Amino acid sequence: MKKIIFAGFLCVIALTVASCQKDLNIVQRGKLTSNEAWETQVDAISCTYGMMAQFRDAFKTNFFLWGEYRSGAWEFTANASAKRINIMNNQIQSSDEGTDWSALYKTLNTANVILKHAPDVSFTDKNLEKKVFGSAYFTRAFIYFWIVRVWGDAPLITAGLETYDLELLYPSRSSKSEIFKQIESDLESASQYLEGVPIEPNMPNILAVNTLKTDFNLWMYKVEGNQSALQKAKEACSAVIGKRSLVAKYENIFSVKNKLNDEEIFVWSMVKDECEGGYPQNLLTGINDVSAQFIENPVKSGSHTQLEIITQEYRDLLGAVPSDARKIATYDEFFDTGKDRLHRWINKFAGTWQNGERTFDSDIIAYRYADILLFDAEIKCAENKPEEALASVNAVAQRAYGTANYYQGGKTVPEVLDIILEERCKEFLGEGKLWWDFIRFGVVFNKVSTLSGKSTNKNILLWPVNQETLNANPNMTQTDIEY
């Protein structure tokens, strides 16, 4: 099957469907051409599961690189590559990890093809039809929300590439405002299709749509200055409040034995022998660096070399309150006398240790109910309701500290916002959120030492476009970043 370059994205002319998720019991259909793939509703849902597999592949590592690596919460080990060190130091080059958006546009192309051909399918199951359309719109909205925050102006493509089309092969960058409009439109479409559809594990659902809506509209309100977005954020957030619940023990959120728990809203499922790894595999101590008697006793070890660990500042933050259950569930350390070295590692997303081997099969959590509670607190602050905001924060804090009403009233809105941000740092460390939080709260140049004094530097919060993409597409321009 002939392959062509799509702005450096390496798209396939005939739609290629990735292997489907085994835990959904969908038969793999291999490679389906656009003429073959749209005969029945089974074809449509198979292509949808293929899109979700592509979606997962696009984010399983980059979710962390884009969402947290630049936040100042992490320091590199001696094993880290220069391409990762550049990201941590906010000196990103066009050949570094994370600059390549091809996996995102590959997934977007599949979503676009689904939205093009699914109307021609005769669905006998209306809920299945809604799931196909809703999943495609959700995926497209989610991906463009990340693209526009990572790169700013970017190609906006809503037509599926199946034939030789120069306009689609060599797109130019569209403005942020155009992309934001598309995201909002896709979120509305996703809502219409997924409202009332039974929730299926590992698939987009109405709660995930409304959480993404909340996140998106808070960004539009606080970062882009769109005043009308606050009410939209409030409505979307309210639609999720009470529909999920916090897991009683913080550590159980991330346990492989407790997958698909009541707190999760949207995850990328990692399954042994089907899709493993992602960014968590770089957070544990390499097994060859640990004395045999200390492997898993207590040092969590993996086959991969450890590339990063949280900084002393964030280790101190996690340990600031001795009763905080999130400390040990997030991070631990141990001095290895045999190796004469101090091991530090992340306990979240540690996967499964069995028969002397580790499988990185922890699901990667994009959204969970704690997000909604703390988003709700932000919204309440924007409405000048600090007491109500604290009530939402205290719901999260009670699990962490074991104390009801941990934060007392009588605080100003700025004081409550400081509390919310600190709680988000403790609650979500290692979950790909802190970079966006710092930008949304307007503190990124204060929180990230490598950005200190650079608030006027042009486009410094954006990423460069990968050099191979520039080489392949004569219409593509590089992000003008002033370091």
Contacts in CASP RR format, 6 or more apart in sequence:
PFRMAT RR
TARGET T0000
AUTHOR 0000-0000-0000
METHOD contacts of the structure
MODEL  1
MKKIIFAGFLCVIALTVASCQKDLNIVQRGKLTSNEAWETQVDAISCTYG
MMAQFRDAFKTNFFLWGEYRSGAWEFTANASAKRINIMNNQIQSSDEGTD
WSALYKTLNTANVILKHAPDVSFTDKNLEKKVFGSAYFTRAFIYFWIVRV
WGDAPLITAGLETYDLELLYPSRSSKSEIFKQIESDLESASQYLEGVPIE
PNMPNILAVNTLKTDFNLWMYKVEGNQSALQKAKEACSAVIGKRSLVAKY
ENIFSVKNKLNDEEIFVWSMVKDECEGGYPQNLLTGINDVSAQFIENPVK
SGSHTQLEIITQEYRDLLGAVPSDARKIATYDEFFDTGKDRLHRWINKFA
GTWQNGERTFDSDIIAYRYADILLFDAEIKCAENKPEEALASVNAVAQRA
YGTANYYQGGKTVPEVLDIILEERCKEFLGEGKLWWDFIRFGVVFNKVST
LSGKSTNKNILLWPVNQETLNANPNMTQTDIEY
1 12 0 8 1.000
1 13 0 8 1.000
1 14 0 8 1.000
1 16 0 8 1.000
1 31 0 8 1.000
1 33 0 8 1.000
2 13 0 8 1.000
3 10 0 8 1.000
3 11 0 8 1.000
3 12 0 8 1.000
3 13 0 8 1.000
4 11 0 8 1.000
4 13 0 8 1.000
4 164 0 8 1.000
4 169 0 8 1.000
5 11 0 8 1.000
5 169 0 8 1.000
5 472 0 8 1.000
5 473 0 8 1.000
6 105 0 8 1.000
6 109 0 8 1.000
6 161 0 8 1.000
6 168 0 8 1.000
6 169 0 8 1.000
7 105 0 8 1.000
7 155 0 8 1.000
7 169 0 8 1.000
7 170 0 8 1.000
7 171 0 8 1.000
7 469 0 8 1.000
7 472 0 8 1.000
7 473 0 8 1.000
7 475 0 8 1.000
7 476 0 8 1.000
8 102 0 8 1.000
8 466 0 8 1.000
8 468 0 8 1.000
8 469 0 8 1.000
8 471 0 8 1.000
8 472 0 8 1.000
8 473 0 8 1.000
9 101 0 8 1.000
9 102 0 8 1.000
9 105 0 8 1.000
9 106 0 8 1.000
9 109 0 8 1.000
9 469 0 8 1.000
10 102 0 8 1.000
10 106 0 8 1.000
11 105 0 8 1.000
11 106 0 8 1.000
11 109 0 8 1.000
11 161 0 8 1.000
13 161 0 8 1.000
13 162 0 8 1.000
13 163 0 8 1.000
13 164 0 8 1.000
14 31 0 8 1.000
14 32 0 8 1.000
14 33 0 8 1.000
14 34 0 8 1.000
14 162 0 8 1.000
15 32 0 8 1.000
15 33 0 8 1.000
15 34 0 8 1.000
15 37 0 8 1.000
15 47 0 8 1.000
15 110 0 8 1.000
15 113 0 8 1.000
15 162 0 8 1.000
16 31 0 8 1.000
16 32 0 8 1.000
17 29 0 8 1.000
17 30 0 8 1.000
17 31 0 8 1.000
17 32 0 8 1.000
17 37 0 8 1.000
17 46 0 8 1.000
17 47 0 8 1.000
17 50 0 8 1.000
17 51 0 8 1.000
17 110 0 8 1.000
18 50 0 8 1.000
18 51 0 8 1.000
18 53 0 8 1.000
18 54 0 8 1.000
18 57 0 8 1.000
19 28 0 8 1.000
19 30 0 8 1.000
19 50 0 8 1.000
19 53 0 8 1.000
19 274 0 8 1.000
20 26 0 8 1.000
20 27 0 8 1.000
20 28 0 8 1.000
20 29 0 8 1.000
20 46 0 8 1.000
20 49 0 8 1.000
20 50 0 8 1.000
20 53 0 8 1.000
21 49 0 8 1.000
21 52 0 8 1.000
21 53 0 8 1.000
21 202 0 8 1.000
21 269 0 8 1.000
21 271 0 8 1.000
21 274 0 8 1.000
21 275 0 8 1.000
22 271 0 8 1.000
22 274 0 8 1.000
23 201 0 8 1.000
23 202 0 8 1.000
23 269 0 8 1.000
23 271 0 8 1.000
23 274 0 8 1.000
24 49 0 8 1.000
24 201 0 8 1.000
24 202 0 8 1.000
26 45 0 8 1.000
26 46 0 8 1.000
26 49 0 8 1.000
27 46 0 8 1.000
29 37 0 8 1.000
29 43 0 8 1.000
29 46 0 8 1.000
32 43 0 8 1.000
32 46 0 8 1.000
32 47 0 8 1.000
34 113 0 8 1.000
34 117 0 8 1.000
34 162 0 8 1.000
36 43 0 8 1.000
37 43 0 8 1.000
37 46 0 8 1.000
37 47 0 8 1.000
37 117 0 8 1.000
38 44 0 8 1.000
38 117 0 8 1.000
38 118 0 8 1.000
38 120 0 8 1.000
38 121 0 8 1.000
39 121 0 8 1.000
40 121 0 8 1.000
40 122 0 8 1.000
41 121 0 8 1.000
41 122 0 8 1.000
41 123 0 8 1.000
41 124 0 8 1.000
41 125 0 8 1.000
41 128 0 8 1.000
41 129 0 8 1.000
41 132 0 8 1.000
43 121 0 8 1.000
44 114 0 8 1.000
44 117 0 8 1.000
44 118 0 8 1.000
44 121 0 8 1.000
44 123 0 8 1.000
44 128 0 8 1.000
44 129 0 8 1.000
44 132 0 8 1.000
45 128 0 8 1.000
45 131 0 8 1.000
45 132 0 8 1.000
47 110 0 8 1.000
47 113 0 8 1.000
47 114 0 8 1.000
48 114 0 8 1.000
48 131 0 8 1.000
48 132 0 8 1.000
48 135 0 8 1.000
48 136 0 8 1.000
50 110 0 8 1.000
51 107 0 8 1.000
51 110 0 8 1.000
51 111 0 8 1.000
51 114 0 8 1.000
51 135 0 8 1.000
51 136 0 8 1.000
51 139 0 8 1.000
52 135 0 8 1.000
52 139 0 8 1.000
52 202 0 8 1.000
52 203 0 8 1.000
53 275 0 8 1.000
54 103 0 8 1.000
54 106 0 8 1.000
54 107 0 8 1.000
54 110 0 8 1.000
55 107 0 8 1.000
55 139 0 8 1.000
55 142 0 8 1.000
55 143 0 8 1.000
55 268 0 8 1.000
56 268 0 8 1.000
56 269 0 8 1.000
56 270 0 8 1.000
56 275 0 8 1.000
56 364 0 8 1.000
57 103 0 8 1.000
57 275 0 8 1.000
58 103 0 8 1.000
58 104 0 8 1.000
58 106 0 8 1.000
58 107 0 8 1.000
58 143 0 8 1.000
59 146 0 8 1.000
59 268 0 8 1.000
59 364 0 8 1.000
59 366 0 8 1.000
60 268 0 8 1.000
60 270 0 8 1.000
60 275 0 8 1.000
60 277 0 8 1.000
60 278 0 8 1.000
60 279 0 8 1.000
60 364 0 8 1.000
61 278 0 8 1.000
61 279 0 8 1.000
62 98 0 8 1.000
62 103 0 8 1.000
63 279 0 8 1.000
63 364 0 8 1.000
63 366 0 8 1.000
63 432 0 8 1.000
64 279 0 8 1.000
64 430 0 8 1.000
64 432 0 8 1.000
65 87 0 8 1.000
65 97 0 8 1.000
65 98 0 8 1.000
65 279 0 8 1.000
66 98 0 8 1.000
66 146 0 8 1.000
66 149 0 8 1.000
66 150 0 8 1.000
66 432 0 8 1.000
66 435 0 8 1.000
66 463 0 8 1.000
67 432 0 8 1.000
67 433 0 8 1.000
67 434 0 8 1.000
67 435 0 8 1.000
67 436 0 8 1.000
68 74 0 8 1.000
68 430 0 8 1.000
68 431 0 8 1.000
68 432 0 8 1.000
68 433 0 8 1.000
68 434 0 8 1.000
68 435 0 8 1.000
69 84 0 8 1.000
69 87 0 8 1.000
69 88 0 8 1.000
69 308 0 8 1.000
69 435 0 8 1.000
70 87 0 8 1.000
70 88 0 8 1.000
70 90 0 8 1.000
70 435 0 8 1.000
70 448 0 8 1.000
71 434 0 8 1.000
71 435 0 8 1.000
71 438 0 8 1.000
71 447 0 8 1.000
71 448 0 8 1.000
72 88 0 8 1.000
72 311 0 8 1.000
72 447 0 8 1.000
72 448 0 8 1.000
72 449 0 8 1.000
72 450 0 8 1.000
73 310 0 8 1.000
73 311 0 8 1.000
73 313 0 8 1.000
73 314 0 8 1.000
73 425 0 8 1.000
73 429 0 8 1.000
73 430 0 8 1.000
73 434 0 8 1.000
74 88 0 8 1.000
74 308 0 8 1.000
74 309 0 8 1.000
74 310 0 8 1.000
74 311 0 8 1.000
75 88 0 8 1.000
75 308 0 8 1.000
75 309 0 8 1.000
75 310 0 8 1.000
75 311 0 8 1.000
76 84 0 8 1.000
76 85 0 8 1.000
76 88 0 8 1.000
76 307 0 8 1.000
76 308 0 8 1.000
77 305 0 8 1.000
77 306 0 8 1.000
77 307 0 8 1.000
77 308 0 8 1.000
77 309 0 8 1.000
79 305 0 8 1.000
79 306 0 8 1.000
79 307 0 8 1.000
80 88 0 8 1.000
80 307 0 8 1.000
80 308 0 8 1.000
81 97 0 8 1.000
81 307 0 8 1.000
83 93 0 8 1.000
83 95 0 8 1.000
83 96 0 8 1.000
83 97 0 8 1.000
84 96 0 8 1.000
84 97 0 8 1.000
84 307 0 8 1.000
84 308 0 8 1.000
86 92 0 8 1.000
86 93 0 8 1.000
86 96 0 8 1.000
87 96 0 8 1.000
87 97 0 8 1.000
87 98 0 8 1.000
88 308 0 8 1.000
88 450 0 8 1.000
89 450 0 8 1.000
90 448 0 8 1.000
90 450 0 8 1.000
90 451 0 8 1.000
90 460 0 8 1.000
90 483 0 8 1.000
91 450 0 8 1.000
91 483 0 8 1.000
92 99 0 8 1.000
92 463 0 8 1.000
92 464 0 8 1.000
92 481 0 8 1.000
93 99 0 8 1.000
93 464 0 8 1.000
94 464 0 8 1.000
94 465 0 8 1.000
94 466 0 8 1.000
94 467 0 8 1.000
94 470 0 8 1.000
94 478 0 8 1.000
95 466 0 8 1.000
95 467 0 8 1.000
98 463 0 8 1.000
98 466 0 8 1.000
99 463 0 8 1.000
99 464 0 8 1.000
99 465 0 8 1.000
99 466 0 8 1.000
99 467 0 8 1.000
100 466 0 8 1.000
100 468 0 8 1.000
100 469 0 8 1.000
101 147 0 8 1.000
101 150 0 8 1.000
101 151 0 8 1.000
101 154 0 8 1.000
101 465 0 8 1.000
101 466 0 8 1.000
101 469 0 8 1.000
102 466 0 8 1.000
102 469 0 8 1.000
104 143 0 8 1.000
104 146 0 8 1.000
104 147 0 8 1.000
105 155 0 8 1.000
105 157 0 8 1.000
107 139 0 8 1.000
107 143 0 8 1.000
108 139 0 8 1.000
108 140 0 8 1.000
108 143 0 8 1.000
108 144 0 8 1.000
108 157 0 8 1.000
109 157 0 8 1.000
109 160 0 8 1.000
109 161 0 8 1.000
111 136 0 8 1.000
111 137 0 8 1.000
111 139 0 8 1.000
111 140 0 8 1.000
111 143 0 8 1.000
112 136 0 8 1.000
112 140 0 8 1.000
112 157 0 8 1.000
112 158 0 8 1.000
112 159 0 8 1.000
112 160 0 8 1.000
112 161 0 8 1.000
113 160 0 8 1.000
113 161 0 8 1.000
113 162 0 8 1.000
114 132 0 8 1.000
114 133 0 8 1.000
114 136 0 8 1.000
115 133 0 8 1.000
115 136 0 8 1.000
115 137 0 8 1.000
115 140 0 8 1.000
115 158 0 8 1.000
116 159 0 8 1.000
116 160 0 8 1.000
118 129 0 8 1.000
118 132 0 8 1.000
118 133 0 8 1.000
118 136 0 8 1.000
121 129 0 8 1.000
123 129 0 8 1.000
123 132 0 8 1.000
127 197 0 8 1.000
127 198 0 8 1.000
130 193 0 8 1.000
130 194 0 8 1.000
130 197 0 8 1.000
131 193 0 8 1.000
131 194 0 8 1.000
131 197 0 8 1.000
131 200 0 8 1.000
131 203 0 8 1.000
133 189 0 8 1.000
133 193 0 8 1.000
134 189 0 8 1.000
134 190 0 8 1.000
134 193 0 8 1.000
134 194 0 8 1.000
134 204 0 8 1.000
135 194 0 8 1.000
135 203 0 8 1.000
135 204 0 8 1.000
137 186 0 8 1.000
137 187 0 8 1.000
137 189 0 8 1.000
137 190 0 8 1.000
137 193 0 8 1.000
138 186 0 8 1.000
138 187 0 8 1.000
138 190 0 8 1.000
138 194 0 8 1.000
138 204 0 8 1.000
138 208 0 8 1.000
138 209 0 8 1.000
138 212 0 8 1.000
139 204 0 8 1.000
140 158 0 8 1.000
140 182 0 8 1.000
140 186 0 8 1.000
141 182 0 8 1.000
141 183 0 8 1.000
141 186 0 8 1.000
141 187 0 8 1.000
141 190 0 8 1.000
141 212 0 8 1.000
141 216 0 8 1.000
142 212 0 8 1.000
142 366 0 8 1.000
144 156 0 8 1.000
144 179 0 8 1.000
144 182 0 8 1.000
144 183 0 8 1.000
144 186 0 8 1.000
145 183 0 8 1.000
145 212 0 8 1.000
145 215 0 8 1.000
145 216 0 8 1.000
145 219 0 8 1.000
147 154 0 8 1.000
147 179 0 8 1.000
148 154 0 8 1.000
148 176 0 8 1.000
148 179 0 8 1.000
148 180 0 8 1.000
148 183 0 8 1.000
149 219 0 8 1.000
149 436 0 8 1.000
149 439 0 8 1.000
150 462 0 8 1.000
150 463 0 8 1.000
151 462 0 8 1.000
151 463 0 8 1.000
151 465 0 8 1.000
151 479 0 8 1.000
152 176 0 8 1.000
152 179 0 8 1.000
152 462 0 8 1.000
152 479 0 8 1.000
153 173 0 8 1.000
153 174 0 8 1.000
153 175 0 8 1.000
153 176 0 8 1.000
153 179 0 8 1.000
154 173 0 8 1.000
154 174 0 8 1.000
154 179 0 8 1.000
155 171 0 8 1.000
155 172 0 8 1.000
155 173 0 8 1.000
155 174 0 8 1.000
155 476 0 8 1.000
156 171 0 8 1.000
156 174 0 8 1.000
156 178 0 8 1.000
156 179 0 8 1.000
156 182 0 8 1.000
157 168 0 8 1.000
157 171 0 8 1.000
158 182 0 8 1.000
159 165 0 8 1.000
159 168 0 8 1.000
160 168 0 8 1.000
161 168 0 8 1.000
161 169 0 8 1.000
169 473 0 8 1.000
170 473 0 8 1.000
170 474 0 8 1.000
170 475 0 8 1.000
170 476 0 8 1.000
171 473 0 8 1.000
171 475 0 8 1.000
171 476 0 8 1.000
172 475 0 8 1.000
172 476 0 8 1.000
172 477 0 8 1.000
173 476 0 8 1.000
173 477 0 8 1.000
180 220 0 8 1.000
180 224 0 8 1.000
183 216 0 8 1.000
184 216 0 8 1.000
187 209 0 8 1.000
187 212 0 8 1.000
187 213 0 8 1.000
187 216 0 8 1.000
190 204 0 8 1.000
190 209 0 8 1.000
191 206 0 8 1.000
191 209 0 8 1.000
191 210 0 8 1.000
191 213 0 8 1.000
194 204 0 8 1.000
194 205 0 8 1.000
194 206 0 8 1.000
194 209 0 8 1.000
195 206 0 8 1.000
196 206 0 8 1.000
197 205 0 8 1.000
197 206 0 8 1.000
199 205 0 8 1.000
199 206 0 8 1.000
199 207 0 8 1.000
201 260 0 8 1.000
201 269 0 8 1.000
202 260 0 8 1.000
202 267 0 8 1.000
202 268 0 8 1.000
202 269 0 8 1.000
204 266 0 8 1.000
205 266 0 8 1.000
206 239 0 8 1.000
207 239 0 8 1.000
207 240 0 8 1.000
207 243 0 8 1.000
207 244 0 8 1.000
207 265 0 8 1.000
207 266 0 8 1.000
208 265 0 8 1.000
208 266 0 8 1.000
208 366 0 8 1.000
208 367 0 8 1.000
210 236 0 8 1.000
210 237 0 8 1.000
210 239 0 8 1.000
210 240 0 8 1.000
211 236 0 8 1.000
211 240 0 8 1.000
211 265 0 8 1.000
211 266 0 8 1.000
211 367 0 8 1.000
211 371 0 8 1.000
211 372 0 8 1.000
211 375 0 8 1.000
212 266 0 8 1.000
212 367 0 8 1.000
213 232 0 8 1.000
213 233 0 8 1.000
213 236 0 8 1.000
214 233 0 8 1.000
214 236 0 8 1.000
214 237 0 8 1.000
214 240 0 8 1.000
214 372 0 8 1.000
214 375 0 8 1.000
214 379 0 8 1.000
215 367 0 8 1.000
215 371 0 8 1.000
215 375 0 8 1.000
217 229 0 8 1.000
217 230 0 8 1.000
217 232 0 8 1.000
217 233 0 8 1.000
217 236 0 8 1.000
218 229 0 8 1.000
218 230 0 8 1.000
218 233 0 8 1.000
218 375 0 8 1.000
218 378 0 8 1.000
218 379 0 8 1.000
218 440 0 8 1.000
219 436 0 8 1.000
219 440 0 8 1.000
220 226 0 8 1.000
220 229 0 8 1.000
221 227 0 8 1.000
221 229 0 8 1.000
221 230 0 8 1.000
221 233 0 8 1.000
221 382 0 8 1.000
222 378 0 8 1.000
222 382 0 8 1.000
222 440 0 8 1.000
222 441 0 8 1.000
222 442 0 8 1.000
223 439 0 8 1.000
223 440 0 8 1.000
223 442 0 8 1.000
230 379 0 8 1.000
230 382 0 8 1.000
230 383 0 8 1.000
233 375 0 8 1.000
233 379 0 8 1.000
234 379 0 8 1.000
234 383 0 8 1.000
237 372 0 8 1.000
237 375 0 8 1.000
237 376 0 8 1.000
237 379 0 8 1.000
240 265 0 8 1.000
240 369 0 8 1.000
240 372 0 8 1.000
241 372 0 8 1.000
241 373 0 8 1.000
241 376 0 8 1.000
244 262 0 8 1.000
244 263 0 8 1.000
244 264 0 8 1.000
244 265 0 8 1.000
244 368 0 8 1.000
244 369 0 8 1.000
244 372 0 8 1.000
245 262 0 8 1.000
245 263 0 8 1.000
245 369 0 8 1.000
246 262 0 8 1.000
246 263 0 8 1.000
246 369 0 8 1.000
246 370 0 8 1.000
246 373 0 8 1.000
246 395 0 8 1.000
246 396 0 8 1.000
246 399 0 8 1.000
247 253 0 8 1.000
247 258 0 8 1.000
247 261 0 8 1.000
247 262 0 8 1.000
247 263 0 8 1.000
248 399 0 8 1.000
249 325 0 8 1.000
249 399 0 8 1.000
250 325 0 8 1.000
250 326 0 8 1.000
250 329 0 8 1.000
250 399 0 8 1.000
250 400 0 8 1.000
251 325 0 8 1.000
251 328 0 8 1.000
251 329 0 8 1.000
251 347 0 8 1.000
252 258 0 8 1.000
252 261 0 8 1.000
253 261 0 8 1.000
253 263 0 8 1.000
253 264 0 8 1.000
253 365 0 8 1.000
253 368 0 8 1.000
254 329 0 8 1.000
254 347 0 8 1.000
254 348 0 8 1.000
254 349 0 8 1.000
254 350 0 8 1.000
254 362 0 8 1.000
254 365 0 8 1.000
256 351 0 8 1.000
256 352 0 8 1.000
256 361 0 8 1.000
256 362 0 8 1.000
259 269 0 8 1.000
259 363 0 8 1.000
260 267 0 8 1.000
260 363 0 8 1.000
262 369 0 8 1.000
263 368 0 8 1.000
263 369 0 8 1.000
263 370 0 8 1.000
264 363 0 8 1.000
264 365 0 8 1.000
264 367 0 8 1.000
264 368 0 8 1.000
264 369 0 8 1.000
265 366 0 8 1.000
265 367 0 8 1.000
265 368 0 8 1.000
265 369 0 8 1.000
265 371 0 8 1.000
265 372 0 8 1.000
266 365 0 8 1.000
266 366 0 8 1.000
266 367 0 8 1.000
267 363 0 8 1.000
267 364 0 8 1.000
267 365 0 8 1.000
267 366 0 8 1.000
268 363 0 8 1.000
268 364 0 8 1.000
268 366 0 8 1.000
269 275 0 8 1.000
269 363 0 8 1.000
270 276 0 8 1.000
270 277 0 8 1.000
270 278 0 8 1.000
270 360 0 8 1.000
270 361 0 8 1.000
270 362 0 8 1.000
270 363 0 8 1.000
270 364 0 8 1.000
271 361 0 8 1.000
272 352 0 8 1.000
272 359 0 8 1.000
272 361 0 8 1.000
276 359 0 8 1.000
276 360 0 8 1.000
276 361 0 8 1.000
277 360 0 8 1.000
277 361 0 8 1.000
278 360 0 8 1.000
278 364 0 8 1.000
279 364 0 8 1.000
280 346 0 8 1.000
280 348 0 8 1.000
280 349 0 8 1.000
280 350 0 8 1.000
280 351 0 8 1.000
280 360 0 8 1.000
280 362 0 8 1.000
280 364 0 8 1.000
281 302 0 8 1.000
281 303 0 8 1.000
281 304 0 8 1.000
281 360 0 8 1.000
282 304 0 8 1.000
282 305 0 8 1.000
282 306 0 8 1.000
282 307 0 8 1.000
282 308 0 8 1.000
283 306 0 8 1.000
283 307 0 8 1.000
283 308 0 8 1.000
283 309 0 8 1.000
283 345 0 8 1.000
283 346 0 8 1.000
283 348 0 8 1.000
283 349 0 8 1.000
283 430 0 8 1.000
284 300 0 8 1.000
284 301 0 8 1.000
284 302 0 8 1.000
284 304 0 8 1.000
284 306 0 8 1.000
284 345 0 8 1.000
284 346 0 8 1.000
284 350 0 8 1.000
284 358 0 8 1.000
285 299 0 8 1.000
285 300 0 8 1.000
285 301 0 8 1.000
285 302 0 8 1.000
285 306 0 8 1.000
285 343 0 8 1.000
285 344 0 8 1.000
285 345 0 8 1.000
286 301 0 8 1.000
286 302 0 8 1.000
286 303 0 8 1.000
286 304 0 8 1.000
286 305 0 8 1.000
286 306 0 8 1.000
287 295 0 8 1.000
287 301 0 8 1.000
287 302 0 8 1.000
287 303 0 8 1.000
287 358 0 8 1.000
289 301 0 8 1.000
289 306 0 8 1.000
289 339 0 8 1.000
289 341 0 8 1.000
289 343 0 8 1.000
290 299 0 8 1.000
290 301 0 8 1.000
290 336 0 8 1.000
290 339 0 8 1.000
290 343 0 8 1.000
291 336 0 8 1.000
291 337 0 8 1.000
291 338 0 8 1.000
291 339 0 8 1.000
294 334 0 8 1.000
294 336 0 8 1.000
294 343 0 8 1.000
295 301 0 8 1.000
295 356 0 8 1.000
296 353 0 8 1.000
296 356 0 8 1.000
298 332 0 8 1.000
298 334 0 8 1.000
299 334 0 8 1.000
299 336 0 8 1.000
299 343 0 8 1.000
299 345 0 8 1.000
300 332 0 8 1.000
300 345 0 8 1.000
300 347 0 8 1.000
300 350 0 8 1.000
300 353 0 8 1.000
301 345 0 8 1.000
301 358 0 8 1.000
302 358 0 8 1.000
303 357 0 8 1.000
303 358 0 8 1.000
306 345 0 8 1.000
309 344 0 8 1.000
309 345 0 8 1.000
309 346 0 8 1.000
310 318 0 8 1.000
310 331 0 8 1.000
310 344 0 8 1.000
310 346 0 8 1.000
310 429 0 8 1.000
310 430 0 8 1.000
314 425 0 8 1.000
314 429 0 8 1.000
315 331 0 8 1.000
315 344 0 8 1.000
317 422 0 8 1.000
317 425 0 8 1.000
317 426 0 8 1.000
318 324 0 8 1.000
318 326 0 8 1.000
318 327 0 8 1.000
318 330 0 8 1.000
318 331 0 8 1.000
318 426 0 8 1.000
318 429 0 8 1.000
319 327 0 8 1.000
321 400 0 8 1.000
321 401 0 8 1.000
323 401 0 8 1.000
323 402 0 8 1.000
323 403 0 8 1.000
324 400 0 8 1.000
324 401 0 8 1.000
324 426 0 8 1.000
325 399 0 8 1.000
325 400 0 8 1.000
325 401 0 8 1.000
325 402 0 8 1.000
326 400 0 8 1.000
326 426 0 8 1.000
326 427 0 8 1.000
326 429 0 8 1.000
328 347 0 8 1.000
329 347 0 8 1.000
329 348 0 8 1.000
330 346 0 8 1.000
330 347 0 8 1.000
330 348 0 8 1.000
330 429 0 8 1.000
330 430 0 8 1.000
331 344 0 8 1.000
331 345 0 8 1.000
331 346 0 8 1.000
331 347 0 8 1.000
331 429 0 8 1.000
332 344 0 8 1.000
332 345 0 8 1.000
332 347 0 8 1.000
333 342 0 8 1.000
333 343 0 8 1.000
333 344 0 8 1.000
333 345 0 8 1.000
334 342 0 8 1.000
334 343 0 8 1.000
335 341 0 8 1.000
335 342 0 8 1.000
335 343 0 8 1.000
336 342 0 8 1.000
336 343 0 8 1.000
346 430 0 8 1.000
348 362 0 8 1.000
348 430 0 8 1.000
348 431 0 8 1.000
349 360 0 8 1.000
349 362 0 8 1.000
349 364 0 8 1.000
350 358 0 8 1.000
350 362 0 8 1.000
351 358 0 8 1.000
351 359 0 8 1.000
351 360 0 8 1.000
351 361 0 8 1.000
351 362 0 8 1.000
352 358 0 8 1.000
352 359 0 8 1.000
352 361 0 8 1.000
365 431 0 8 1.000
370 396 0 8 1.000
370 427 0 8 1.000
370 428 0 8 1.000
371 428 0 8 1.000
371 433 0 8 1.000
373 392 0 8 1.000
373 393 0 8 1.000
373 395 0 8 1.000
373 396 0 8 1.000
374 392 0 8 1.000
374 393 0 8 1.000
374 396 0 8 1.000
374 420 0 8 1.000
374 423 0 8 1.000
374 424 0 8 1.000
374 427 0 8 1.000
376 389 0 8 1.000
376 392 0 8 1.000
377 389 0 8 1.000
377 390 0 8 1.000
377 392 0 8 1.000
377 393 0 8 1.000
377 416 0 8 1.000
377 420 0 8 1.000
378 389 0 8 1.000
378 417 0 8 1.000
378 420 0 8 1.000
380 386 0 8 1.000
380 388 0 8 1.000
380 389 0 8 1.000
380 392 0 8 1.000
381 389 0 8 1.000
381 413 0 8 1.000
381 416 0 8 1.000
381 417 0 8 1.000
381 420 0 8 1.000
384 413 0 8 1.000
386 409 0 8 1.000
386 410 0 8 1.000
386 411 0 8 1.000
386 412 0 8 1.000
386 413 0 8 1.000
386 415 0 8 1.000
386 416 0 8 1.000
387 409 0 8 1.000
387 410 0 8 1.000
389 413 0 8 1.000
389 416 0 8 1.000
389 420 0 8 1.000
390 407 0 8 1.000
390 409 0 8 1.000
390 411 0 8 1.000
390 416 0 8 1.000
390 419 0 8 1.000
393 407 0 8 1.000
393 416 0 8 1.000
393 419 0 8 1.000
393 420 0 8 1.000
393 423 0 8 1.000
394 404 0 8 1.000
394 405 0 8 1.000
394 406 0 8 1.000
394 407 0 8 1.000
396 423 0 8 1.000
396 427 0 8 1.000
397 403 0 8 1.000
397 406 0 8 1.000
397 407 0 8 1.000
397 423 0 8 1.000
398 404 0 8 1.000
398 405 0 8 1.000
398 406 0 8 1.000
400 406 0 8 1.000
400 423 0 8 1.000
400 426 0 8 1.000
400 427 0 8 1.000
407 419 0 8 1.000
411 419 0 8 1.000
417 441 0 8 1.000
421 437 0 8 1.000
421 441 0 8 1.000
421 443 0 8 1.000
424 433 0 8 1.000
424 434 0 8 1.000
424 437 0 8 1.000
425 434 0 8 1.000
425 437 0 8 1.000
428 434 0 8 1.000
428 437 0 8 1.000
435 444 0 8 1.000
438 444 0 8 1.000
438 447 0 8 1.000
438 448 0 8 1.000
439 461 0 8 1.000
444 451 0 8 1.000
444 461 0 8 1.000
445 451 0 8 1.000
445 452 0 8 1.000
445 453 0 8 1.000
445 454 0 8 1.000
445 455 0 8 1.000
446 452 0 8 1.000
451 460 0 8 1.000
454 460 0 8 1.000
454 483 0 8 1.000
457 481 0 8 1.000
457 482 0 8 1.000
457 483 0 8 1.000
458 480 0 8 1.000
458 481 0 8 1.000
458 482 0 8 1.000
459 479 0 8 1.000
459 480 0 8 1.000
459 481 0 8 1.000
459 482 0 8 1.000
460 481 0 8 1.000
460 482 0 8 1.000
460 483 0 8 1.000
462 479 0 8 1.000
462 481 0 8 1.000
463 479 0 8 1.000
464 478 0 8 1.000
464 479 0 8 1.000
464 481 0 8 1.000
465 476 0 8 1.000
465 477 0 8 1.000
465 478 0 8 1.000
465 479 0 8 1.000
469 476 0 8 1.000
470 476 0 8 1.000
470 477 0 8 1.000
470 478 0 8 1.000
END
